[in-house]
C-alpha cells in the first residue's frame, strides 16, 4: 500500500550536500541513456494553470510524476508520485513543495561543483522566496561564501531574507534596493524571482565580474528573467534539461538572436560526466527549468528512508496551501 509523506515528515531529512550528490547520480544515469524525461506539460485554465512532469530512472528502478497547479490568489500546490518500475506499483505520494525547492537549489549546486571561482566568493541573489533561499544554501554548500546580497521588490521580504539566511548560514547577507546592486561585482549570481514579464530583470552588463550565473526563476516561454547578453557574454551555457531551450523564454530569445550557438551549449549531465568541460575563465550561465528526474532522485531517497516509518501524516497534509 502506498505511503503518504507530507511536508512535515520530509522537512530536514535531506541535507543540501546529499541533495546535490543525489542529483549528480541521476545525471550520470541520464548520460548513460538509462533515463526517460518528459517535457513540461502545461494546461492553462481560467484563473490558473496545471503543469505535469514525468521521468523514469531505469537504473534506479523508479518512475515519478509531479503535478502542480496554481489558482489565482491561493499559490501553488505540488504532489509527487513514486512508482516501482519493475511492476508499476505506486509506492508513495509525497508533498512536492520542499522537493521542488531543494532540487532547484541542488541543481545549481551541481554546476557550482564544476565551476571553480578564484578569489573570495560573493553571491548576489534576485528573489526572496523559497527557491531563492535554497539557491544560496546550495551555493554555500559548495563554495566558501564570504558574503551575499539580495534584492526583491518588496523591502520587507528582502530584509527578512537577509536576516534569516545570515542566521542560517553564518555569513553576512545584505538587502539591497535594486537588482543591479545585487548583481554588480558578485562572483556568483542567482536569479530566483517570481517575475512574470517578457522584460528581463537581470542585465548581462551587470555581470562583468561574474563567474557563474544560475537562472532558475522562469520556466515559461513567454517570459524572460535574464536578458540575451547574459548568454551572449557567456563562454558556456549549461541547461539542466534540453527541453529548456524551448521552455524558457530567455533561451528562446538567445537562440533566435544568434547569441546561443550549438557549440556553446551543454547539458548538466554532460558536465557531470565530463563529456563537456567548463572553461577555466569567463562567465558560465546555467539555466534551469527543472525536471521530474530531479524530483525522482529526491522522492526515491525519501521513500527509502521513510517508507516504512509508522504514524505518517494524513493525505490532507499534501493539499496544504503554500
C-alpha positions in Angstrom: 0.0 0.0 0.0 1.3 3.4 -0.9 2.5 5.7 1.9 1.9 9.4 2.2 4.9 11.5 3.0 3.7 15.0 3.9 5.7 18.2 4.2 6.4 17.9 7.9 7.7 14.4 7.6 10.1 15.4 4.8 11.4 18.5 6.5 15.1 18.3 7.5 15.6 14.7 6.3 18.0 15.5 3.4 20.9 17.9 3.8 21.8 20.1 0.8 25.1 18.3 0.1 23.3 15.0 -0.1 20.7 16.6 -2.4 23.5 17.7 -4.8 25.0 14.2 -4.8 21.7 12.6 -5.4 21.1 14.8 -8.4 24.6 14.1 -9.7 23.9 10.4 -9.6 20.7 10.8 -11.5 22.6 12.8 -14.2 25.1 10.0 -14.5 22.2 7.7 -15.2 20.8 10.2 -17.8 24.2 10.5 -19.6 24.3 6.7 -19.8 20.9 6.6 -21.6 19.2 4.9 -18.6 16.5 7.6 -18.1 13.4 8.9 -19.8 12.4 12.5 -19.1 9.3 14.3 -20.4 9.0 18.0 -21.3 6.7 20.0 -19.0 3.1 19.7 -20.0 1.2 22.9 -19.2 -2.5 23.4 -19.3 -3.8 26.9 -18.6 -7.4 27.4 -17.4 -9.4 30.4 -16.3 -7.8 31.6 -13.1 -4.8 29.3 -13.1 -2.8 26.5 -14.7 -1.7 22.9 -14.2 1.8 21.5 -15.0 2.8 17.9 -15.2 6.2 16.2 -15.5 7.2 12.5 -15.8 10.5 10.7 -15.6 11.8 7.2 -15.3 15.2 6.1 -14.0 15.7 2.6 -15.2 19.0 2.1 -13.4 17.5 3.2 -10.0 14.2 1.3 -10.7 11.7 4.1 -10.2 9.2 6.2 -12.1 7.9 9.5 -10.8 5.4 12.1 -11.8 4.9 15.6 -10.5 1.7 17.6 -10.8 1.4 21.2 -9.6 -1.2 23.7 -10.1 -1.7 27.3 -9.2 -5.0 29.1 -8.8 -5.0 32.9 -8.7 -4.8 34.2 -5.1 -4.0 30.8 -3.5 -0.5 30.0 -4.7 0.8 26.6 -5.9 0.3 23.1 -4.7 2.6 20.2 -5.6 2.3 16.4 -5.5 5.0 13.9 -6.4 4.0 10.2 -7.0 6.6 7.5 -7.0 6.3 4.1 -8.7 8.4 1.0 -8.8 9.3 0.4 -12.4 9.5 -3.4 -12.2 5.8 -3.9 -11.6 4.3 -0.4 -11.7 3.3 -0.4 -8.1 2.5 3.0 -6.6 4.9 3.3 -3.7 4.4 6.8 -2.3 2.7 10.2 -2.6 4.9 13.0 -1.5 4.3 16.7 -0.8 6.2 18.3 -3.7 6.9 21.8 -2.4 10.0 21.0 -0.4 11.2 18.6 -3.1 10.9 21.3 -5.7 12.7 23.9 -3.6 15.6 21.5 -2.7 16.1 20.1 -6.2 16.1 23.5 -7.8 18.7 24.7 -5.3 20.6 21.4 -5.6 20.8 21.7 -9.4 22.7 24.9 -9.0 25.0 23.2 -6.6 25.8 20.5 -9.2 27.1 23.1 -11.7 28.8 25.0 -8.9 30.9 21.9 -8.1 32.2 22.1 -11.6 32.8 25.8 -11.8 36.0 27.0 -10.0 35.8 30.5 -8.6 39.1 32.2 -7.9 39.3 34.6 -5.0 36.6 35.4 -2.4 33.2 34.1 -3.4 30.4 36.7 -3.2 26.9 35.9 -4.2 24.1 38.1 -5.5 20.5 36.8 -5.2 17.5 38.2 -7.0 14.3 36.9 -5.3 13.5 36.2 -1.7 11.1 33.2 -1.8 11.7 29.5 -1.0 13.8 28.9 -4.1 15.9 32.0 -3.5 16.7 30.5 -0.1 17.8 27.1 -1.4 19.9 28.8 -4.1 22.0 30.5 -1.5 22.0 27.4 0.7 23.2 25.2 -2.2 25.9 27.7 -3.3 27.2 28.0 0.3 27.3 24.2 0.5 29.8 24.2 -2.4 31.7 27.5 -2.1 33.3 29.2 0.9 30.9 32.2 0.5 32.2 35.3 2.1 29.1 37.5 1.7 25.8 37.8 -0.2 23.4 40.5 -1.3 19.7 40.0 -2.0 17.1 42.1 -3.9 13.4 41.6 -4.3 10.9 44.3 -5.0 9.3 44.2 -1.5 11.7 45.7 1.1 10.2 43.7 4.0 10.7 40.4 2.1 14.3 41.1 1.2 15.2 42.3 4.7 13.6 39.2 6.2 15.5 37.0 3.7 18.8 38.7 4.7 18.1 38.2 8.4 17.1 34.6 8.1 19.8 33.5 5.7 22.5 35.3 7.7 21.5 33.3 10.8 21.1 30.0 9.0 24.4 30.1 7.0 26.5 32.2 9.3 27.5 34.7 6.6 26.7 38.3 6.2 23.7 38.7 3.9 22.7 42.3 3.0 19.4 43.5 1.5 19.9 46.0 -1.4 17.5 48.2 -3.3 18.0 47.1 -6.9 18.7 44.0 -9.0 21.8 45.8 -10.3 23.1 46.3 -6.8 22.6 42.6 -6.1 24.4 41.5 -9.3 27.3 44.0 -9.7 30.7 42.8 -8.6 29.5 39.4 -7.5 31.4 36.2 -8.4 28.1 34.2 -8.4 24.6 35.5 -9.2 21.4 33.5 -8.8 18.0 34.7 -10.1 15.0 33.0 -8.5 12.3 35.7 -8.8 8.6 35.3 -9.4 8.7 37.9 -12.1 6.2 37.1 -14.9 7.3 39.5 -17.7 9.0 39.5 -21.0 11.2 42.3 -19.8 14.2 40.8 -18.1 15.2 41.8 -14.6 18.9 40.9 -14.9 21.2 42.5 -17.4 24.3 41.0 -18.8 26.1 44.3 -18.5 25.9 43.9 -14.7 27.8 40.6 -14.8 31.3 41.9 -15.7 32.8 40.1 -12.7 30.5 37.1 -12.5 31.9 33.6 -12.9 28.6 31.7 -12.5 25.1 32.7 -13.3 22.3 30.4 -12.0 19.0 31.5 -13.6 16.1 29.4 -12.1 13.1 31.6 -11.7 11.4 31.5 -15.2 10.2 28.3 -16.8 7.7 29.7 -19.3 8.4 30.6 -23.0 6.6 33.9 -22.9 8.7 35.3 -20.0 12.4 36.1 -19.5 14.3 36.6 -16.3 17.8 37.3 -17.8 18.5 39.3 -21.0 20.2 38.0 -24.1 23.6 39.5 -23.2 23.7 37.2 -20.1 24.0 34.3 -22.6 25.8 36.1 -25.4 28.6 37.0 -23.0 28.9 33.5 -21.5 31.7 31.2 -22.7 29.3 28.2 -22.0 25.6 27.9 -21.4 24.5 24.9 -19.4 21.0 23.6 -19.2 19.6 21.1 -16.7 17.3 19.7 -19.5 17.5 20.1 -23.3 13.8 20.9 -23.0 14.9 24.3 -21.5 15.7 25.6 -25.0 12.0 25.5 -25.8 10.5 26.1 -22.4 12.5 29.1 -21.2 11.8 32.5 -22.8 15.3 33.8 -22.2 16.9 30.9 -24.0 14.4 31.1 -26.9 15.4 34.8 -27.3 19.1 34.0 -27.1 18.8 31.3 -29.8 16.7 33.5 -32.0 19.2 36.3 -31.8 22.2 34.1 -32.5 23.6 34.6 -29.1 23.5 30.9 -28.2 25.0 28.7 -31.0 25.1 25.0 -30.5 28.8 25.0 -29.9 28.2 27.0 -26.8 25.6 24.7 -25.2 26.0 21.8 -22.8 23.6 19.8 -20.6 24.2 19.4 -16.9 24.6 15.6 -17.5 27.4 16.2 -20.0 29.2 18.5 -17.5 28.9 16.0 -14.6 30.2 13.1 -16.7 33.0 15.1 -18.4 31.6 14.8 -21.9 31.6 18.6 -21.9 34.2 20.7 -20.0 33.9 24.0 -18.2 36.1 26.8 -19.5 38.7 27.8 -16.9 37.8 31.5 -17.1 34.9 33.7 -18.1 31.2 33.6 -17.4 29.3 30.3 -17.2 25.5 30.6 -17.5 23.3 27.9 -16.0 19.6 27.8 -16.9 17.3 25.5 -15.0 13.7 24.7 -15.8 13.6 21.6 -13.6 12.6 18.0 -14.5 10.8 15.1 -13.0 14.1 13.2 -12.9 15.3 15.7 -10.3 12.1 15.1 -8.3 12.5 11.4 -8.7 16.0 11.5 -7.3 14.9 13.1 -4.1 11.5 11.3 -3.8 13.1 7.8 -4.1 15.6 8.7 -1.4 12.8 10.0 0.9 10.9 6.8 0.3 13.9 4.6 1.0 14.5 6.4 4.3 10.9 6.9 5.4 8.7 4.5 3.6 8.4 2.1 6.5 8.1 4.8 9.1 4.9 4.5 11.2 2.5 7.3 12.0 2.9 9.2 8.8 0.7 12.3 8.2 -2.7 12.0 6.6 -3.4 12.8 2.9 -4.7 16.2 3.9 -1.1 17.3 4.5 -0.4 17.1 0.8 -3.1 19.6 0.0 -2.0 22.3 2.5 -1.5 25.7 0.9 2.0 27.1 0.4 
